[in-house]
Each structure stands twice: as structure tokens, then as C-alpha cells.
Amino acid sequence: MTGAKLIQLKIIMTEPKKATRETLTHHCEDLGESLNKENELALIIDGHTLKYALSFEVRRSFLDLALSCKAVICCRVSPLQKSEIVDMVKNHVNAITLAIGDGANDVGMIQTAHVGVGISGNEGLQATNSSDYSIAQFSYLEKLLLVHGAWSYIRVTKCILYCFYKNVVLYIIEVRSHIFDCCNFQMEQMLLTCITFQE
């Protein structure tokens, strides 16, 4: 296969918290200055190890290592851990999060993310009912993001411009009527003053 790139795997599957902390620290030290920069790495972590990696003391090292990888694969993960991962990225990284799920175990992750996409399928409609967008197949995701996302961006832009121009027009009308009313009021005052002097 030509043009294929080799990606180095970082597999973290340790049981106790201390071993997880040591493994994450070791991998972070190995990266050195390329930490927090995208590298040709893939991180694979299982649910038991992820339980320790998401603990308060180790969370920052895990996030730094995950951000340094091109791909992160979490296997055998509970629904709570899925939502914790999305929440961690949402709170510590300046990025918009997108969660895609097809079953009831993905509902927490979909609701935690900025944008949730539910895929209707064999596992029921729980993910579809709790998502922002629903698609029938995973292959429709490209069209949802690239076509409908661009159209939505254009519609929001037009709405903002409409609101801006609407407010400008209303403000100009109000200022003009205020100036006109002030002039009328002053004219009436002058007429009343003239009438009272003449009497």
C-alpha cells in the first residue's frame, strides 16, 4: 500500500492507580517537547485503566497524552466514562465536541457534548431521541457536517445580519421621530409664549 503512514501505538492497560500514573508519566516524558502537539501516535486504553486515568491526580497527564495523539481508542468503556471523557475535553480544551452514538449506552455522552448525533439502528431509538441531530446511517455523517453544517452557518449569518439591520432601521426611525417631536414641542412652546405675551 503506497502512501500509508505508520502510526506508533501507545497501549495503556495497567490495573492499579499507581501503575497507571507511572505509565502515563513515562509516555508524557518520552514525548518531551512534542507533548500537546499532534504526533503520529495512537493511544489505546481499556475501561479499567481509564477509571484510574480519569482520577483527579492523573487526569491532566492523560489529557496531555491524548491531545498529543492522532487517534485515541477507548475500549470496554462504561457510559459514565464516555460522558466523563467528553466532559474533560469540553472543559479543558478550547474546542467544540461532537459525540456520535447509536444506543442507550451513548446517551450520556451525546448529552454532554456540544453537538450530539444519534444514529437510528438496531439498538433502539434512545440515542436518536436524546441527540441534537439524527441520521439513519453512519455514512450520512459527512453530508450532515459538510453540507448541512455549511447551510446552517449561512442561515445563522443571515439571521444575525437581519437583526443588526432591523435594529439600525428602528433606531434611525426613533431618533428621527424624537428630533421631530422635540422641534414640534419647541415650536408649540414658542407659540404659547408669543400668545401669552400678546395678551
Residue frames as qw, qx, qy, qz and C-alpha x, y, z in Angstrom:
[[0.000, 0.891, 0.454, 0.000, 0.00, 0.00, 0.00],
 [0.459, 0.290, -0.008, 0.840, 1.63, 3.24, -1.10],
 [0.116, -0.561, -0.013, -0.819, 1.38, 6.43, 0.89],
 [0.716, -0.568, -0.394, -0.098, 0.45, 4.61, 4.10],
 [0.003, -0.697, 0.467, -0.544, 1.84, 6.09, 7.28],
 [0.617, -0.158, -0.721, 0.272, 2.99, 4.06, 10.22],
 [0.385, -0.707, 0.081, -0.588, 1.45, 5.14, 13.48],
 [0.291, 0.206, -0.812, 0.462, 3.14, 4.17, 16.72],
 [0.614, -0.541, -0.473, -0.325, 0.77, 2.68, 19.28],
 [0.030, -0.347, 0.634, -0.691, 0.78, 3.62, 22.94],
 [0.657, -0.349, -0.609, -0.276, -1.15, 0.90, 24.73],
 [0.130, -0.364, 0.582, -0.716, -2.04, 1.57, 28.34],
 [0.787, -0.298, -0.407, -0.354, -3.60, -1.37, 30.15],
 [0.289, 0.203, -0.738, 0.575, -2.47, -1.35, 33.76],
 [0.462, -0.549, -0.689, -0.098, -4.61, -2.19, 36.76],
 [0.416, -0.635, -0.423, 0.495, -3.63, -0.20, 39.88],
 [0.102, 0.983, 0.150, -0.016, -3.73, 3.59, 40.02],
 [0.402, -0.747, 0.377, 0.372, -0.03, 3.92, 40.78],
 [0.574, -0.002, 0.664, 0.480, 0.94, 1.85, 37.72],
 [0.361, 0.771, 0.475, 0.222, -1.40, 3.92, 35.53],
 [0.115, -0.977, 0.048, 0.174, 0.14, 7.16, 36.82],
 [0.499, -0.522, 0.535, 0.440, 3.66, 5.85, 36.20],
 [0.560, 0.296, 0.659, 0.406, 2.80, 4.64, 32.68],
 [0.237, 0.905, 0.331, 0.124, 1.14, 7.95, 31.72],
 [0.260, -0.903, 0.222, 0.261, 4.04, 9.96, 33.17],
 [0.596, -0.257, 0.608, 0.457, 6.54, 7.77, 31.33],
 [0.488, 0.534, 0.578, 0.377, 4.74, 8.23, 27.98],
 [0.050, 0.987, 0.152, -0.006, 4.49, 12.01, 28.55],
 [0.407, -0.744, 0.389, 0.360, 8.20, 12.21, 29.34],
 [0.636, 0.066, 0.628, 0.444, 9.01, 10.16, 26.21],
 [0.381, 0.786, 0.417, 0.251, 7.22, 12.75, 24.06],
 [0.482, -0.225, -0.045, 0.846, 9.24, 15.61, 25.59],
 [0.043, 0.333, -0.044, -0.941, 8.75, 18.81, 23.63],
 [0.260, -0.100, -0.682, -0.676, 6.23, 17.25, 21.24],
 [0.058, -0.422, -0.829, 0.362, 3.75, 16.89, 24.11],
 [0.229, 0.686, 0.405, -0.560, 0.43, 18.67, 23.35],
 [0.297, 0.537, -0.447, -0.651, 1.31, 18.69, 19.63],
 [0.915, 0.228, 0.120, -0.310, -0.20, 16.23, 17.17],
 [0.164, -0.522, 0.813, 0.197, 2.16, 13.31, 16.61],
 [0.654, 0.175, -0.621, -0.395, 1.93, 10.12, 14.58],
 [0.018, -0.117, 0.900, -0.420, 0.69, 8.23, 17.64],
 [0.620, -0.348, -0.451, -0.539, -2.43, 6.30, 18.58],
 [0.186, -0.292, 0.714, -0.609, -3.45, 5.77, 22.19],
 [0.656, -0.230, -0.637, -0.334, -5.36, 2.64, 23.18],
 [0.118, -0.244, 0.678, -0.683, -6.78, 2.40, 26.70],
 [0.376, -0.332, -0.847, -0.175, -9.26, -0.01, 28.27],
 [0.431, -0.702, -0.285, -0.489, -12.09, 0.75, 30.67],
 [0.769, -0.520, -0.268, 0.257, -10.35, -0.48, 33.84],
 [0.564, -0.055, -0.025, 0.823, -7.28, 1.67, 33.21],
 [0.012, 0.550, 0.275, 0.788, -9.44, 4.60, 32.14],
 [0.555, -0.735, -0.380, -0.083, -11.08, 4.52, 35.57],
 [0.650, -0.501, -0.072, 0.566, -7.69, 5.38, 37.08],
 [0.414, 0.187, 0.265, 0.850, -6.68, 7.73, 34.23],
 [0.135, -0.682, -0.365, -0.620, -9.75, 9.88, 34.87],
 [0.565, -0.635, -0.400, 0.342, -8.97, 10.25, 38.58],
 [0.045, -0.996, -0.056, 0.053, -8.10, 13.76, 39.73],
 [0.487, -0.678, 0.403, 0.375, -4.32, 13.21, 40.16],
 [0.524, -0.074, 0.694, 0.489, -3.74, 11.60, 36.76],
 [0.459, 0.737, 0.479, -0.127, -6.37, 13.36, 34.63],
 [0.145, 0.904, -0.201, -0.349, -4.06, 16.14, 33.34],
 [0.269, -0.450, 0.778, 0.347, -1.34, 13.70, 32.25],
 [0.492, 0.319, 0.805, 0.093, -3.92, 11.57, 30.44],
 [0.373, 0.858, 0.281, -0.212, -5.37, 14.61, 28.67],
 [0.018, -0.804, 0.449, 0.389, -1.91, 15.85, 27.62],
 [0.353, -0.199, 0.867, 0.290, -1.04, 12.42, 26.24],
 [0.473, 0.535, 0.699, -0.031, -4.40, 12.10, 24.47],
 [0.276, 0.911, 0.059, -0.302, -4.02, 15.53, 22.86],
 [0.138, -0.657, 0.632, 0.387, -0.58, 14.51, 21.61],
 [0.432, 0.048, 0.879, 0.196, -2.02, 11.54, 19.71],
 [0.239, 0.074, -0.523, -0.815, -3.66, 11.50, 16.31],
 [0.667, -0.262, -0.516, -0.469, -6.20, 8.91, 17.48],
 [0.228, -0.269, 0.742, -0.570, -7.44, 7.79, 20.89],
 [0.642, -0.144, -0.650, -0.381, -9.29, 4.49, 21.22],
 [0.354, -0.276, 0.650, -0.613, -11.10, 3.67, 24.45],
 [0.565, -0.041, -0.750, -0.341, -12.36, 0.09, 24.57],
 [0.522, -0.385, -0.749, 0.137, -14.73, -1.61, 27.02],
 [0.060, 0.128, -0.272, 0.952, -15.83, 1.73, 28.44],
 [0.003, -0.548, -0.777, 0.308, -18.90, 2.34, 30.59],
 [0.126, 0.792, 0.440, 0.404, -21.48, 5.01, 29.67],
 [0.377, -0.903, -0.087, 0.188, -20.35, 7.16, 32.60],
 [0.588, -0.381, 0.341, 0.627, -16.73, 7.03, 31.43],
 [0.402, 0.472, 0.514, 0.593, -17.80, 8.07, 27.93],
 [0.071, -0.923, -0.286, -0.247, -19.51, 11.18, 29.26],
 [0.553, -0.744, 0.085, 0.365, -16.55, 11.91, 31.59],
 [0.599, -0.028, 0.404, 0.691, -14.13, 11.85, 28.65],
 [0.205, 0.676, 0.438, 0.556, -16.31, 14.23, 26.63],
 [0.332, -0.922, -0.199, -0.022, -16.75, 16.49, 29.67],
 [0.641, -0.511, 0.177, 0.545, -12.99, 16.55, 30.30],
 [0.462, 0.206, 0.433, 0.746, -12.26, 17.58, 26.70],
 [0.008, -0.808, -0.451, -0.379, -15.13, 20.08, 26.75],
 [0.422, -0.894, -0.120, 0.086, -13.85, 21.81, 29.91],
 [0.597, -0.587, 0.280, 0.470, -10.08, 21.71, 29.37],
 [0.441, 0.040, 0.555, 0.704, -9.66, 22.12, 25.62],
 [0.260, 0.529, 0.050, -0.806, -10.81, 25.10, 23.59],
 [0.104, 0.059, -0.829, -0.546, -12.78, 23.02, 21.09],
 [0.706, 0.013, 0.011, -0.708, -16.33, 22.09, 20.12],
 [0.273, -0.170, 0.945, -0.066, -17.10, 18.48, 20.99],
 [0.689, 0.143, -0.356, -0.615, -19.13, 16.14, 18.79],
 [0.387, -0.169, 0.878, -0.226, -20.44, 12.85, 20.16],
 [0.618, 0.162, -0.517, -0.570, -21.87, 10.14, 17.92],
 [0.286, -0.131, 0.893, -0.322, -23.78, 7.20, 19.33],
 [0.473, -0.029, -0.654, -0.591, -26.26, 4.55, 18.33],
 [0.564, -0.323, -0.760, -0.004, -27.54, 3.03, 21.57],
 [0.510, -0.806, -0.234, -0.189, -28.78, 3.70, 25.07],
 [0.764, -0.402, -0.074, 0.500, -25.24, 3.45, 26.45],
 [0.452, 0.219, 0.158, 0.850, -24.25, 6.53, 24.41],
 [0.123, -0.850, -0.440, -0.261, -26.99, 8.85, 25.71],
 [0.496, -0.780, -0.081, 0.372, -24.86, 10.44, 28.47],
 [0.522, -0.181, 0.357, 0.753, -22.01, 11.10, 26.05],
 [0.200, 0.540, 0.546, 0.609, -24.37, 12.61, 23.46],
 [0.246, -0.894, -0.357, -0.115, -26.00, 14.91, 26.02],
 [0.565, -0.641, 0.028, 0.518, -22.65, 16.03, 27.47],
 [0.505, 0.068, 0.392, 0.766, -21.14, 17.06, 24.12],
 [0.121, 0.386, -0.033, -0.914, -21.75, 20.40, 22.46],
 [0.627, 0.282, -0.340, -0.641, -23.29, 18.63, 19.46],
 [0.506, -0.108, 0.842, -0.155, -24.80, 15.16, 19.70],
 [0.542, 0.279, -0.528, -0.591, -25.58, 12.94, 16.73],
 [0.648, -0.067, 0.693, -0.308, -27.73, 9.86, 17.17],
 [0.285, 0.236, -0.787, -0.494, -27.74, 7.02, 14.68],
 [0.793, -0.011, 0.255, -0.553, -31.01, 5.13, 14.49],
 [0.396, 0.365, -0.826, -0.167, -30.41, 1.44, 14.20],
 [0.667, -0.154, -0.722, -0.097, -30.81, -1.97, 15.77],
 [0.360, -0.081, -0.674, 0.640, -30.10, -0.81, 19.33],
 [0.110, -0.733, -0.620, 0.256, -33.23, 1.30, 19.64],
 [0.206, 0.766, 0.242, 0.558, -34.02, 4.99, 19.45],
 [0.520, -0.752, -0.229, 0.333, -32.69, 6.23, 22.82],
 [0.487, -0.264, 0.207, 0.806, -29.61, 7.84, 21.25],
 [0.150, 0.432, 0.524, 0.719, -31.72, 9.33, 18.47],
 [0.288, -0.810, -0.482, -0.172, -34.25, 10.78, 20.91],
 [0.511, -0.763, -0.099, 0.383, -31.61, 12.44, 23.10],
 [0.574, -0.040, 0.291, 0.765, -29.43, 13.83, 20.29],
 [0.107, 0.604, -0.014, -0.790, -29.34, 17.22, 18.57],
 [0.506, 0.452, -0.467, -0.567, -29.26, 15.61, 15.13],
 [0.760, -0.022, 0.632, -0.149, -30.38, 12.20, 13.99],
 [0.388, 0.501, -0.608, -0.478, -29.16, 10.23, 11.00],
 [0.948, 0.039, 0.018, -0.316, -30.11, 6.81, 9.69],
 [0.941, 0.123, -0.065, 0.309, -26.60, 5.57, 8.82],
 [0.556, -0.608, 0.127, 0.552, -23.06, 6.48, 9.79],
 [0.511, 0.192, 0.453, 0.705, -22.27, 7.23, 6.14],
 [0.055, 0.846, 0.410, 0.338, -24.66, 10.21, 6.27],
 [0.501, -0.707, -0.146, 0.477, -22.41, 11.97, 8.78],
 [0.445, -0.067, 0.311, 0.837, -20.22, 13.52, 6.08],
 [0.018, 0.561, 0.514, 0.649, -23.21, 15.14, 4.39],
 [0.411, -0.808, -0.419, 0.054, -24.57, 16.31, 7.76],
 [0.524, -0.591, -0.009, 0.613, -21.34, 18.04, 8.70],
 [0.366, -0.125, 0.391, 0.835, -20.17, 19.41, 5.37],
 [0.008, -0.436, -0.587, -0.682, -23.42, 20.28, 3.58],
 [0.374, -0.760, -0.495, -0.193, -25.99, 20.94, 6.26],
 [0.557, -0.540, -0.192, 0.601, -23.38, 22.45, 8.57],
 [0.284, 0.004, 0.261, 0.923, -22.38, 24.98, 5.91],
 [0.165, -0.568, -0.545, -0.594, -26.03, 25.79, 5.18],
 [0.500, -0.723, -0.450, 0.160, -26.70, 26.28, 8.88],
 [0.480, -0.339, -0.027, 0.809, -23.70, 28.60, 9.13],
 [0.095, 0.244, 0.400, 0.878, -25.03, 30.71, 6.22],
 [0.336, -0.669, -0.568, -0.341, -28.54, 30.83, 7.74],
 [0.534, -0.645, -0.332, 0.434, -27.22, 31.95, 11.13],
 [0.372, -0.137, 0.143, 0.907, -25.10, 34.62, 9.45],
 [0.074, -0.436, -0.492, -0.750, -28.10, 35.96, 7.54],
 [0.460, -0.710, -0.532, -0.043, -30.18, 35.99, 10.72],
 [0.507, -0.497, -0.178, 0.682, -27.52, 37.98, 12.58],
 [0.202, 0.053, 0.298, 0.931, -27.25, 40.48, 9.73],
 [0.232, -0.591, -0.590, -0.500, -31.04, 40.78, 9.58],
 [0.500, -0.706, -0.434, 0.250, -31.20, 41.50, 13.33],
 [0.440, -0.304, 0.009, 0.845, -28.43, 44.07, 13.02],
 [0.051, 0.215, 0.414, 0.883, -30.05, 45.95, 10.12],
 [0.344, -0.656, -0.623, -0.251, -33.50, 45.72, 11.72],
 [0.488, -0.648, -0.336, 0.479, -32.17, 47.36, 14.89],
 [0.311, -0.140, 0.176, 0.924, -30.39, 50.08, 12.90],
 [0.099, -0.428, -0.544, -0.715, -33.58, 50.93, 10.99],
 [0.440, -0.710, -0.549, -0.028, -35.68, 51.01, 14.16],
 [0.491, -0.493, -0.182, 0.695, -33.09, 53.19, 15.90],
 [0.191, 0.070, 0.308, 0.929, -32.96, 55.65, 12.99],
 [0.249, -0.589, -0.578, -0.506, -36.76, 55.93, 12.94],
 [0.519, -0.685, -0.446, 0.250, -36.81, 56.51, 16.69],
 [0.423, -0.321, -0.008, 0.847, -34.08, 59.17, 16.53],
 [0.054, 0.268, 0.444, 0.853, -35.83, 60.94, 13.65],
 [0.359, -0.677, -0.560, -0.316, -39.18, 60.97, 15.43],
 [0.535, -0.590, -0.329, 0.507, -37.51, 62.19, 18.62],
 [0.297, -0.119, 0.151, 0.935, -35.86, 65.08, 16.76],
 [0.135, -0.426, -0.539, -0.714, -39.14, 65.89, 15.02],
 [0.472, -0.685, -0.554, -0.013, -41.08, 65.73, 18.31],
 [0.476, -0.457, -0.200, 0.725, -38.55, 67.97, 20.06],
 [0.136, 0.085, 0.298, 0.941, -38.81, 70.52, 17.27],
 [0.304, -0.559, -0.589, -0.498, -42.60, 70.41, 17.43],
 [0.525, -0.634, -0.486, 0.295, -42.53, 70.77, 21.20],
 [0.372, -0.299, -0.034, 0.878, -40.23, 73.79, 20.98],
 [0.030, -0.288, -0.453, -0.843, -42.43, 75.33, 18.29],
 [0.418, -0.651, -0.595, -0.217, -45.51, 74.88, 20.48],
 [0.513, -0.547, -0.330, 0.574, -43.69, 76.41, 23.44],
 [0.239, -0.076, 0.164, 0.954, -42.67, 79.39, 21.35],
 [0.196, -0.459, -0.554, -0.666, -46.25, 79.85, 20.07],
 [0.498, -0.671, -0.544, 0.081, -47.62, 79.66, 23.61],
 [0.456, -0.400, -0.154, 0.780, -45.04, 82.15, 24.78],
 [0.092, 0.138, 0.345, 0.924, -45.90, 84.52, 21.93],
 [0.333, -0.582, -0.603, -0.431, -49.62, 84.22, 22.63],
 [0.521, -0.643, -0.450, 0.334, -49.16, 84.92, 26.33],
 [0.356, -0.246, 0.010, 0.901, -47.01, 87.99, 25.59],
 [0.044, -0.310, -0.470, -0.825, -49.57, 89.34, 23.19],
 [0.411, -0.682, -0.581, -0.167, -52.39, 89.10, 25.70]]
